[in-house]
């Protein structure tokens, strides 16, 4: 059997550990070089495939590929670029197959979230239609933790660890200042539709470290009167209150509290700014001195505080993708299957892409307390293992040492160029 | 000679390592128990002394006191409460001496910044006037790094490490998204008057890790046209640009940009928001997609990422304060003296409080590049050793384990109470 090459691309928002998945794919492919050719990566994600801008990962040293495991961000570039339906965007899918054919790509590894799972499935279907032999495997990644079938999503555990740690640290700070200064602290976190990251803020406190917390989930419509009452009760009782608020917090009418106006390439509203909004509300209604923080990219890029569980799983889903592909599993996603809570055990499973594509796994209502402002023990049992373990990067001169790859381009073989549009 | 007790209090904004100074004071006093009595701490800083709300640190286990070295925030509570001049606030100073006398306090250790150095000096002067024997030693602390005489301030190195690391991580993130998404990232950092923390953001990049950075210092009046041009040049050349902006950025008229800024959805002036302001400006003028983060308390509470240099020095200034006090040094501050840059060496020095009180050490102009948007090699040489070394806290179940002390109150001995006012 002739060895065929693999294509790997990163899609959507990057994470602290998506490069660990890349390392899993590349190192596994290298280990099985008898069966699989080079791994070509898309420069800036799927756009690299459309424009035939491919990176030859075989030019990278084993050491640099290993260093991907401790380097945040997308080493080959990612993109926000969504392919539409097969008929609507037929030219794009055909172009992908043309590029794959030109570079003898027999394996398509797409590392992303909901949208890219859908793209991966469609590429597989188009290859089928065109009679082009291709094995397409989706490698899960999203800090939002909203992919179906998989128990959790690579990238989420590290964000969860970051927001829980940050809130715990800030809570200690506020507690010591509250007598004469700041009494309310607001931390805005990511999670556009699902409150997984907001729930993770709740892990900041536990039996040994109680913290007066109020969480504002995107799943629970914001009720100003109830919210300010909850905050007031905590300040009066504990002297201070910490608030974790999702960027996707909505009002009763289902409108985003922080509608920024601008939209991203997928047509999603670009968020950011509900943190200061909530803080100002506290000042206006309760007259408490407040501070607020918006972690934004810091939370998803914080490789220095990555979860060891998350790192291990991110590598494993990449590694397993290659193994499954070599076994001929097509149109599937590598998934994380939780086999035990205590002790936490997990294994890699296989999810048909049709079960994953375009679905969104919301935070179950019973993970949120009845009052809507906290997390239940069920949520804690789910979240606890995901933030466990530390995996610090190497430091030099006081700073984490992250690798930048050479990213050598593969010579183009097609005479045609392709306009990806705007 | 009769053993006399010590009073210790934390003042102003807390840090990731101020408790290490507390541990330095308490552990050293315990080691020299033949010469010094108990360490009584002020609950919520100097307010605890005024209201005779003292904490008996002798009730805390050796293990818990040691745990202060890895616990951020102010373990006894801090406060923002400034004593005025000796004549203006005479009643307050007299009350302090009354409380000290009632508890046989012969040593006053005050852990804070500029204001508290001044208070420490005045308390010492008042004790003199009243003929009350007291040795007053100031223990330096401020993330702003703006205390005179000392080469650097405990607390600053850890914030510097945090902002440099965070910007480096975010820059990697933005670099991988810039082709189709975010091109400009803004990180707002602390430092109201002096640009030390802003300068530290510049450490995110080095020869091995170039990053297109623009820094906005409080020392350099904001020039919108020049700024947007700098950003535009970098985006056009590198594909993206990262901006570190001081919360204290001022316009040409010397007015804080954050106060000249926008209003929120409720129509209130948005406070502490120069980060989003700058980000919006980038969008308005350059039409680039942006993201912004405001680290706020996260930066000064981030014990998980503390600098080992900073931690060691924070402990040392506390330890030395006790040693100096026992030698009879009065109205002084323990200072950090840099004896060598390469290799970095430092020792503890003695600074007369009169040389420290109410002075502000600004970032030298030659630490900022001529164009006003970056840092010079001189700044790098100064900053490099301060962020060096890691000192992670212990983790349990994926989160840093921070100690909360019992903070047992010392029974009151005075019949009078004291109104600290509002």
HADDOCK unambig.tbl for C-alpha pairs under 7 A between the chains (distance, minus, plus):
assign (segid A and resid 14 and name CA) (segid B and resid 173 and name CA) 6.55 0.50 0.50
assign (segid A and resid 44 and name CA) (segid B and resid 179 and name CA) 6.62 0.50 0.50
assign (segid A and resid 72 and name CA) (segid B and resid 169 and name CA) 6.79 0.50 0.50
assign (segid A and resid 72 and name CA) (segid B and resid 172 and name CA) 6.92 0.50 0.50
assign (segid A and resid 73 and name CA) (segid B and resid 172 and name CA) 5.51 0.50 0.50
assign (segid A and resid 73 and name CA) (segid B and resid 173 and name CA) 4.46 0.50 0.50
assign (segid A and resid 73 and name CA) (segid B and resid 176 and name CA) 6.29 0.50 0.50
assign (segid A and resid 74 and name CA) (segid B and resid 173 and name CA) 6.91 0.50 0.50
assign (segid A and resid 74 and name CA) (segid B and resid 176 and name CA) 5.28 0.50 0.50
assign (segid A and resid 75 and name CA) (segid B and resid 176 and name CA) 6.82 0.50 0.50
assign (segid A and resid 77 and name CA) (segid B and resid 176 and name CA) 4.08 0.50 0.50
assign (segid A and resid 77 and name CA) (segid B and resid 177 and name CA) 6.28 0.50 0.50
assign (segid A and resid 78 and name CA) (segid B and resid 176 and name CA) 5.47 0.50 0.50
assign (segid A and resid 78 and name CA) (segid B and resid 177 and name CA) 5.44 0.50 0.50
assign (segid A and resid 79 and name CA) (segid B and resid 177 and name CA) 5.69 0.50 0.50
assign (segid A and resid 79 and name CA) (segid B and resid 179 and name CA) 6.68 0.50 0.50
assign (segid A and resid 79 and name CA) (segid B and resid 180 and name CA) 5.52 0.50 0.50
assign (segid A and resid 79 and name CA) (segid B and resid 181 and name CA) 6.86 0.50 0.50
assign (segid A and resid 80 and name CA) (segid B and resid 180 and name CA) 5.92 0.50 0.50
assign (segid A and resid 80 and name CA) (segid B and resid 181 and name CA) 6.36 0.50 0.50
assign (segid A and resid 161 and name CA) (segid B and resid 398 and name CA) 6.98 0.50 0.50
assign (segid A and resid 165 and name CA) (segid B and resid 399 and name CA) 6.03 0.50 0.50
assign (segid A and resid 165 and name CA) (segid B and resid 400 and name CA) 6.87 0.50 0.50
assign (segid A and resid 166 and name CA) (segid B and resid 298 and name CA) 6.04 0.50 0.50
assign (segid A and resid 169 and name CA) (segid B and resid 72 and name CA) 6.77 0.50 0.50
assign (segid A and resid 169 and name CA) (segid B and resid 301 and name CA) 5.33 0.50 0.50
assign (segid A and resid 169 and name CA) (segid B and resid 302 and name CA) 6.21 0.50 0.50
assign (segid A and resid 170 and name CA) (segid B and resid 297 and name CA) 5.82 0.50 0.50
assign (segid A and resid 170 and name CA) (segid B and resid 298 and name CA) 5.76 0.50 0.50
assign (segid A and resid 170 and name CA) (segid B and resid 301 and name CA) 5.75 0.50 0.50
assign (segid A and resid 172 and name CA) (segid B and resid 72 and name CA) 6.91 0.50 0.50
assign (segid A and resid 172 and name CA) (segid B and resid 73 and name CA) 5.50 0.50 0.50
assign (segid A and resid 173 and name CA) (segid B and resid 14 and name CA) 6.53 0.50 0.50
assign (segid A and resid 173 and name CA) (segid B and resid 73 and name CA) 4.45 0.50 0.50
assign (segid A and resid 173 and name CA) (segid B and resid 74 and name CA) 6.89 0.50 0.50
assign (segid A and resid 173 and name CA) (segid B and resid 301 and name CA) 6.18 0.50 0.50
assign (segid A and resid 176 and name CA) (segid B and resid 73 and name CA) 6.30 0.50 0.50
assign (segid A and resid 176 and name CA) (segid B and resid 74 and name CA) 5.27 0.50 0.50
assign (segid A and resid 176 and name CA) (segid B and resid 75 and name CA) 6.81 0.50 0.50
assign (segid A and resid 176 and name CA) (segid B and resid 77 and name CA) 4.06 0.50 0.50
assign (segid A and resid 176 and name CA) (segid B and resid 78 and name CA) 5.48 0.50 0.50
assign (segid A and resid 177 and name CA) (segid B and resid 77 and name CA) 6.27 0.50 0.50
assign (segid A and resid 177 and name CA) (segid B and resid 78 and name CA) 5.45 0.50 0.50
assign (segid A and resid 177 and name CA) (segid B and resid 79 and name CA) 5.69 0.50 0.50
assign (segid A and resid 179 and name CA) (segid B and resid 44 and name CA) 6.65 0.50 0.50
assign (segid A and resid 179 and name CA) (segid B and resid 79 and name CA) 6.69 0.50 0.50
assign (segid A and resid 180 and name CA) (segid B and resid 79 and name CA) 5.53 0.50 0.50
assign (segid A and resid 180 and name CA) (segid B and resid 80 and name CA) 5.92 0.50 0.50
assign (segid A and resid 181 and name CA) (segid B and resid 79 and name CA) 6.87 0.50 0.50
assign (segid A and resid 181 and name CA) (segid B and resid 80 and name CA) 6.37 0.50 0.50
assign (segid A and resid 277 and name CA) (segid B and resid 264 and name CA) 6.78 0.50 0.50
assign (segid A and resid 292 and name CA) (segid B and resid 296 and name CA) 6.59 0.50 0.50
assign (segid A and resid 293 and name CA) (segid B and resid 294 and name CA) 5.11 0.50 0.50
assign (segid A and resid 293 and name CA) (segid B and resid 295 and name CA) 5.34 0.50 0.50
assign (segid A and resid 293 and name CA) (segid B and resid 296 and name CA) 5.25 0.50 0.50
assign (segid A and resid 294 and name CA) (segid B and resid 293 and name CA) 5.13 0.50 0.50
assign (segid A and resid 294 and name CA) (segid B and resid 294 and name CA) 4.98 0.50 0.50
assign (segid A and resid 294 and name CA) (segid B and resid 295 and name CA) 6.41 0.50 0.50
assign (segid A and resid 295 and name CA) (segid B and resid 293 and name CA) 5.35 0.50 0.50
assign (segid A and resid 295 and name CA) (segid B and resid 294 and name CA) 6.40 0.50 0.50
assign (segid A and resid 295 and name CA) (segid B and resid 295 and name CA) 6.23 0.50 0.50
assign (segid A and resid 296 and name CA) (segid B and resid 292 and name CA) 6.59 0.50 0.50
assign (segid A and resid 296 and name CA) (segid B and resid 293 and name CA) 5.25 0.50 0.50
assign (segid A and resid 297 and name CA) (segid B and resid 170 and name CA) 5.82 0.50 0.50
assign (segid A and resid 298 and name CA) (segid B and resid 166 and name CA) 6.05 0.50 0.50
assign (segid A and resid 298 and name CA) (segid B and resid 170 and name CA) 5.77 0.50 0.50
assign (segid A and resid 301 and name CA) (segid B and resid 169 and name CA) 5.34 0.50 0.50
assign (segid A and resid 301 and name CA) (segid B and resid 170 and name CA) 5.76 0.50 0.50
assign (segid A and resid 301 and name CA) (segid B and resid 173 and name CA) 6.20 0.50 0.50
assign (segid A and resid 302 and name CA) (segid B and resid 169 and name CA) 6.22 0.50 0.50
assign (segid A and resid 387 and name CA) (segid B and resid 398 and name CA) 5.26 0.50 0.50
assign (segid A and resid 388 and name CA) (segid B and resid 397 and name CA) 5.51 0.50 0.50
assign (segid A and resid 388 and name CA) (segid B and resid 398 and name CA) 3.93 0.50 0.50
assign (segid A and resid 389 and name CA) (segid B and resid 398 and name CA) 5.26 0.50 0.50
assign (segid A and resid 390 and name CA) (segid B and resid 398 and name CA) 6.99 0.50 0.50
assign (segid A and resid 397 and name CA) (segid B and resid 388 and name CA) 5.50 0.50 0.50
assign (segid A and resid 398 and name CA) (segid B and resid 161 and name CA) 6.99 0.50 0.50
assign (segid A and resid 398 and name CA) (segid B and resid 387 and name CA) 5.28 0.50 0.50
assign (segid A and resid 398 and name CA) (segid B and resid 388 and name CA) 3.93 0.50 0.50
assign (segid A and resid 398 and name CA) (segid B and resid 389 and name CA) 5.26 0.50 0.50
assign (segid A and resid 399 and name CA) (segid B and resid 165 and name CA) 6.02 0.50 0.50
assign (segid A and resid 400 and name CA) (segid B and resid 165 and name CA) 6.88 0.50 0.50
